[in-house]
Amino acid sequence: MLQNEDVDDGSVRTAAILASHLFSQGDRNVPGVSYGVAYRLAEPQCGGDIVDVYQFDNGAVALSIADISGKGPQAAVHAALIKYGLRAYASHGLTPEKTMRAMDRLYLENSTFEQIESFASVFFAIVDSRRRTMTYACAGHEPAFLVHPHMDPQVLAPTAPIIGVFDDQHHLFRQETVDLWPGSLLVAATDGVTETRGADGSFFGIDRLHECVSAHRDEQPSAIIDAILERSEAFSRSGWHDDVAILAARFA
């Protein structure tokens, strides 16, 4: 029989392997979209944030970022549920709004079956490069910015509540569609960035993130992400205490 410490070590190793497949790679060629991703763990080896970029057979591109409640192996497992659930529902032809509704139902059912309490904030978008549009559903996830050339960053407000909380409230889940211009930029992060605390106890906050995105808006997506990480880390008094995920995508 395995001892408890052996089970715990095995769970952590398994979660580490799972986590290595959860986060989108930044070196994939996606026509019409140049992007960068970053992930920083608050705990070694596993965490509960995801960031994903996925291209479907019809050429559409899905962008997602999510923050799952809790930490450790269980949060990593639920992160996998969300990542591949979003891909599956959208691949089946569901709109972002319907994808989020289906994800909420699955998440609620899973939590009931596993007898746990869990929830997640999720930003999910489908980009149609030919029509130059992005349709998104934002389930209680902040912050996300859309930056058009020569315009101030626009905050993409939530269109739905966080998933895994409200049962049979699907009328609350909506979507929005925005036009994309050549050079438009999407920047999204988890609250591990905005809730970084400074020496005085204050949060890094959305305003500082807004300023950072504005200052580096013309740079490559990877450079924008580096700037956000550097500024939030410099602001922090003792490093990150929550997982940090960031996505930056520029559209041709």
NUSE-659770 format. One record per residue (C-alpha): residue in three letters; x, y, z. Coordinates in pm, 1 decimal, always signed. Each point is the difference from the previous one (the first is absolute). Example, Ala and Ser with C-alpha at 12.3 -4.5 7.8 and 13.67 -1.06 7.14 Angstrom:
# NUSE-659770
(node 'ALA'; (+1230.0; -450.0; +780.0));
(node 'SER'; (+137.0; +344.0; -66.0));
//
This chain:
# NUSE-659770
(node 'MET'; (+0.0; +0.0; +0.0));
(node 'LEU'; (+124.0; +349.5; -82.3));
(node 'GLN'; (+68.8; +229.9; +290.5));
(node 'ASN'; (-167.4; +341.8; +3.7));
(node 'GLU'; (+321.1; +178.9; -86.2));
(node 'ASP'; (+45.2; -230.5; -300.7));
(node 'VAL'; (-352.3; +79.2; -116.3));
(node 'ASP'; (+60.6; +372.5; +45.2));
(node 'ASP'; (+330.2; -14.6; -191.3));
(node 'GLY'; (-167.7; -198.1; -275.3));
(node 'SER'; (-283.9; +250.9; -22.3));
(node 'VAL'; (+243.1; +288.7; -31.2));
(node 'ARG'; (+202.0; -177.5; -269.7));
(node 'THR'; (-316.1; -83.5; -190.5));
(node 'ALA'; (-122.8; +358.9; +28.3));
(node 'ALA'; (+338.6; +125.5; -122.1));
(node 'ILE'; (-29.0; -217.9; -311.9));
(node 'LEU'; (-356.5; +120.8; -51.9));
(node 'ALA'; (+102.1; +362.6; +45.3));
(node 'SER'; (+270.5; -34.7; -265.3));
(node 'HIS'; (-278.2; -69.0; -253.2));
(node 'LEU'; (-243.6; +263.8; +126.0));
(node 'PHE'; (+173.1; +312.5; -117.0));
(node 'SER'; (+2.2; +111.6; -360.1));
(node 'GLN'; (+336.9; -0.8; -171.3));
(node 'GLY'; (+113.0; +333.6; -136.0));
(node 'ASP'; (+174.4; -136.5; -308.4));
(node 'ARG'; (-295.6; -127.3; -202.4));
(node 'ASN'; (-64.1; +152.6; -340.0));
(node 'VAL'; (-354.4; +138.5; -5.4));
(node 'PRO'; (-73.7; +194.0; -321.2));
(node 'GLY'; (-140.4; +343.8; +69.5));
(node 'VAL'; (+90.4; -2.8; +369.5));
(node 'SER'; (+335.1; +59.5; +167.1));
(node 'TYR'; (-7.6; -74.1; +369.4));
(node 'GLY'; (+193.9; -56.9; +316.8));
(node 'VAL'; (-86.5; -175.8; +323.9));
(node 'ALA'; (+149.0; -12.5; +347.8));
(node 'TYR'; (-68.5; -200.3; +311.1));
(node 'ARG'; (+149.1; +31.4; +347.5));
(node 'LEU'; (-85.7; -246.2; +275.2));
(node 'ALA'; (-65.0; +109.6; +356.8));
(node 'GLU'; (+72.1; -357.0; +112.3));
(node 'PRO'; (+261.8; -233.5; -147.3));
(node 'GLN'; (-101.0; -228.6; -286.9));
(node 'CYS'; (-375.2; +54.5; -27.1));
(node 'GLY'; (-265.1; +269.1; +6.0));
(node 'GLY'; (-350.2; +103.0; -94.4));
(node 'ASP'; (+28.3; +253.3; -283.2));
(node 'ILE'; (-10.4; -78.4; -370.4));
(node 'VAL'; (+76.1; +192.8; -315.1));
(node 'ASP'; (-72.7; -153.1; -338.0));
(node 'VAL'; (+21.4; +79.6; -371.8));
(node 'TYR'; (-162.5; -250.6; -233.7));
(node 'GLN'; (-71.9; -1.6; -374.3));
(node 'PHE'; (-295.2; -195.1; -138.9));
(node 'ASP'; (-19.0; -172.4; -338.1));
(node 'ASN'; (-209.6; +284.9; -140.3));
(node 'GLY'; (+276.1; +250.1; +74.2));
(node 'ALA'; (-170.0; +161.0; +300.4));
(node 'VAL'; (+221.6; +57.1; +302.0));
(node 'ALA'; (-107.5; -44.0; +361.7));
(node 'LEU'; (+166.3; +202.2; +275.8));
(node 'SER'; (-65.0; -79.1; +363.3));
(node 'ILE'; (+126.5; +76.8; +345.2));
(node 'ALA'; (-144.4; -122.2; +328.3));
(node 'ASP'; (+58.9; +18.4; +373.3));
(node 'ILE'; (-119.7; -299.7; +201.2));
(node 'SER'; (-67.2; +25.4; +371.4));
(node 'GLY'; (+249.4; -171.3; +226.9));
(node 'LYS'; (+355.3; -114.9; -60.9));
(node 'GLY'; (+193.7; -319.7; -42.5));
(node 'PRO'; (-85.2; -324.1; -179.7));
(node 'GLN'; (-377.8; +30.4; +25.7));
(node 'ALA'; (+4.9; +347.9; -155.0));
(node 'ALA'; (+224.0; -131.2; -279.9));
(node 'VAL'; (-248.2; -279.3; -76.5));
(node 'HIS'; (-287.5; +249.1; -19.0));
(node 'ALA'; (+211.6; +224.3; -221.5));
(node 'ALA'; (+32.0; -291.6; -242.0));
(node 'LEU'; (-376.1; -51.0; +11.5));
(node 'ILE'; (-55.7; +361.0; -103.7));
(node 'LYS'; (+269.9; +12.8; -268.6));
(node 'TYR'; (-113.8; -308.0; -186.7));
(node 'GLY'; (-367.6; +57.9; +73.1));
(node 'LEU'; (+18.7; +338.6; -172.6));
(node 'ARG'; (+181.1; -150.8; -298.0));
(node 'ALA'; (-249.9; -283.6; -32.0));
(node 'TYR'; (-314.1; +211.6; +22.1));
(node 'ALA'; (+130.9; +260.7; -245.4));
(node 'SER'; (+123.3; -270.2; -239.1));
(node 'HIS'; (-354.0; -136.6; +0.0));
(node 'GLY'; (-114.8; +335.0; -137.4));
(node 'LEU'; (-128.3; +172.6; +311.7));
(node 'THR'; (+34.0; +377.2; +26.0));
(node 'PRO'; (+202.6; +144.4; +290.4));
(node 'GLU'; (-326.5; +71.5; +185.2));
(node 'LYS'; (-126.5; -356.5; -39.1));
(node 'THR'; (+346.9; -139.7; +66.4));
(node 'MET'; (+9.4; +181.3; +332.2));
(node 'ARG'; (-348.8; -118.8; +91.0));
(node 'ALA'; (+98.4; -358.6; -74.4));
(node 'MET'; (+322.7; +42.0; +196.1));
(node 'ASP'; (-193.6; +132.4; +297.5));
(node 'ARG'; (-233.9; -300.7; -6.4));
(node 'LEU'; (+289.6; -246.0; -22.4));
(node 'TYR'; (+188.6; +174.5; +278.7));
(node 'LEU'; (-302.9; -2.1; +230.1));
(node 'GLU'; (-67.0; -367.2; -68.5));
(node 'ASN'; (+363.5; -90.3; +57.3));
(node 'SER'; (+12.8; +186.0; +330.7));
(node 'THR'; (-319.2; -171.5; +116.9));
(node 'PHE'; (+131.3; -342.3; -95.1));
(node 'GLU'; (+339.9; +59.5; +161.5));
(node 'GLN'; (-163.3; +163.3; +304.0));
(node 'ILE'; (+223.3; +304.7; -13.7));
(node 'GLU'; (-43.6; +374.6; -22.2));
(node 'SER'; (+174.5; +155.2; -294.0));
(node 'PHE'; (-54.9; +288.1; -240.0));
(node 'ALA'; (+192.4; +181.8; -270.1));
(node 'SER'; (+16.6; +326.1; -188.4));
(node 'VAL'; (+40.1; -53.2; -373.8));
(node 'PHE'; (+62.5; +218.4; -304.5));
(node 'PHE'; (-67.5; -180.0; -328.6));
(node 'ALA'; (+9.3; +150.8; -348.8));
(node 'ILE'; (-25.7; -123.7; -356.6));
(node 'VAL'; (+178.4; +205.1; -263.8));
(node 'ASP'; (-120.4; -0.7; -360.8));
(node 'SER'; (+295.0; +144.9; -190.7));
(node 'ARG'; (-187.8; +13.6; -329.3));
(node 'ARG'; (-280.2; +211.5; +143.2));
(node 'ARG'; (+237.3; +180.5; +236.5));
(node 'THR'; (-221.0; -62.4; +302.1));
(node 'MET'; (+45.3; -142.3; +346.8));
(node 'THR'; (-298.2; -144.7; +184.5));
(node 'TYR'; (+61.9; -53.0; +369.0));
(node 'ALA'; (-165.2; -106.9; +321.2));
(node 'CYS'; (+151.7; +119.7; +324.1));
(node 'ALA'; (-114.2; -193.2; +306.3));
(node 'GLY'; (+93.8; +231.4; +283.1));
(node 'HIS'; (+357.1; +26.7; -124.4));
(node 'GLU'; (+197.4; +320.2; +33.7));
(node 'PRO'; (+212.6; +147.9; -134.3));
(node 'ALA'; (-13.8; -20.3; -380.0));
(node 'PHE'; (+84.3; +288.6; -232.1));
(node 'LEU'; (-57.0; +58.1; -370.4));
(node 'VAL'; (+232.0; +261.9; -147.6));
(node 'HIS'; (-69.9; +144.6; -344.3));
(node 'PRO'; (+272.8; +203.3; -174.6));
(node 'HIS'; (+8.5; +361.7; +117.4));
(node 'MET'; (-270.2; -60.8; +263.0));
(node 'ASP'; (+6.6; -49.4; +375.5));
(node 'PRO'; (-23.4; -358.6; +128.5));
(node 'GLN'; (-360.8; -109.9; +36.7));
(node 'VAL'; (-94.7; -218.2; +295.6));
(node 'LEU'; (-204.9; -300.5; -108.7));
(node 'ALA'; (-259.2; -21.0; +274.9));
(node 'PRO'; (-142.4; -332.1; +122.0));
(node 'THR'; (-297.2; -133.6; -194.8));
(node 'ALA'; (-83.2; -281.1; +243.7));
(node 'PRO'; (+50.3; -105.0; +362.4));
(node 'ILE'; (+286.1; -227.0; +101.2));
(node 'ILE'; (-60.5; -361.8; -86.0));
(node 'GLY'; (-84.3; -265.5; +253.3));
(node 'VAL'; (-221.9; +212.3; +225.0));
(node 'PHE'; (-341.7; +77.2; -151.5));
(node 'ASP'; (-213.9; -300.4; -88.5));
(node 'ASP'; (-270.4; +35.2; -267.4));
(node 'GLN'; (+82.8; +364.3; -62.1));
(node 'HIS'; (+107.6; -30.9; -360.7));
(node 'HIS'; (-177.3; +319.2; -98.4));
(node 'LEU'; (+283.6; +179.7; +184.2));
(node 'PHE'; (+256.5; -126.4; -251.4));
(node 'ARG'; (+44.4; +226.5; -300.7));
(node 'GLN'; (+263.4; +86.9; -257.7));
(node 'GLU'; (+125.6; +308.3; -179.1));
(node 'THR'; (+152.4; +48.1; -344.8));
(node 'VAL'; (+264.9; +262.4; -73.9));
(node 'ASP'; (+167.0; +101.5; -323.6));
(node 'LEU'; (+371.3; -56.4; -41.0));
(node 'TRP'; (+221.1; +243.4; -184.3));
(node 'PRO'; (+338.5; -80.5; -151.4));
(node 'GLY'; (+232.7; +24.0; +297.5));
(node 'SER'; (-268.3; -31.5; +269.1));
(node 'LEU'; (+130.1; -151.7; +322.3));
(node 'LEU'; (-161.3; -218.9; +266.5));
(node 'VAL'; (+158.9; -20.9; +344.1));
(node 'ALA'; (-151.5; -217.0; +272.0));
(node 'ALA'; (+132.3; -110.2; +336.6));
(node 'THR'; (-109.4; -177.0; +315.1));
(node 'ASP'; (-38.9; +184.0; +328.2));
(node 'GLY'; (+337.3; -126.2; +114.9));
(node 'VAL'; (+125.4; +313.5; -178.5));
(node 'THR'; (-252.0; +257.0; +121.2));
(node 'GLU'; (-9.0; -134.6; +356.3));
(node 'THR'; (+375.1; +13.9; +46.5));
(node 'ARG'; (+58.8; +202.8; +317.2));
(node 'GLY'; (+248.4; +281.1; +36.9));
(node 'ALA'; (+203.5; +94.4; +306.2));
(node 'ASP'; (-285.4; +218.2; +128.3));
(node 'GLY'; (-251.6; -281.8; -32.6));
(node 'SER'; (-169.3; +145.4; -308.2));
(node 'PHE'; (-84.0; -206.6; -306.3));
(node 'PHE'; (+174.3; +35.9; -336.0));
(node 'GLY'; (-350.2; +42.0; -136.5));
(node 'ILE'; (-159.1; +42.4; -341.1));
(node 'ASP'; (+111.5; +364.0; -32.6));
(node 'ARG'; (+370.4; -86.5; +16.7));
(node 'LEU'; (-53.7; -284.9; -243.1));
(node 'HIS'; (-186.7; +238.7; -230.6));
(node 'GLU'; (+294.9; +241.9; +13.6));
(node 'CYS'; (+247.7; -277.0; -73.1));
(node 'VAL'; (-196.9; -125.8; -299.0));
(node 'SER'; (-30.2; +356.4; -132.6));
(node 'ALA'; (+371.9; +63.7; +36.8));
(node 'HIS'; (+103.0; -316.6; -185.7));
(node 'ARG'; (-290.5; -38.4; -242.1));
(node 'ASP'; (+214.9; +29.5; -315.1));
(node 'GLU'; (+243.0; -273.3; +101.9));
(node 'GLN'; (-7.8; -368.4; -82.4));
(node 'PRO'; (-240.7; -210.4; +210.3));
(node 'SER'; (+286.9; -174.4; +181.2));
(node 'ALA'; (+156.5; +336.0; +88.1));
(node 'ILE'; (-334.1; +129.0; +132.2));
(node 'ILE'; (-27.4; -304.1; +224.5));
(node 'ASP'; (+357.5; +44.4; +123.3));
(node 'ALA'; (-74.4; +362.0; +86.0));
(node 'ILE'; (-309.5; -98.6; +200.4));
(node 'LEU'; (+191.4; -266.3; +189.6));
(node 'GLU'; (+291.9; +232.0; +73.5));
(node 'ARG'; (-218.6; +285.4; +119.5));
(node 'SER'; (-222.4; -214.3; +221.1));
(node 'GLU'; (+300.5; -180.6; +146.6));
(node 'ALA'; (+172.3; +330.6; +73.1));
(node 'PHE'; (-318.7; +123.9; +167.2));
(node 'SER'; (-31.5; -308.3; +218.9));
(node 'ARG'; (+147.6; -2.3; +348.3));
(node 'SER'; (+53.4; -374.5; +12.5));
(node 'GLY'; (-69.0; -156.0; -339.0));
(node 'TRP'; (-321.2; -153.5; -130.6));
(node 'HIS'; (-231.5; -180.0; +239.9));
(node 'ASP'; (-242.6; -114.8; -270.2));
(node 'ASP'; (+48.0; -164.5; -338.5));
(node 'VAL'; (+57.8; +247.3; -281.3));
(node 'ALA'; (-106.3; -56.5; -361.3));
(node 'ILE'; (+19.5; +256.8; -279.8));
(node 'LEU'; (-103.4; -9.4; -365.0));
(node 'ALA'; (+83.8; +263.5; -260.4));
(node 'ALA'; (-117.0; -39.2; -361.6));
(node 'ARG'; (+34.8; +236.7; -294.5));
(node 'PHE'; (-220.1; -34.5; -304.8));
(node 'ALA'; (+115.8; +52.9; -359.1));
//
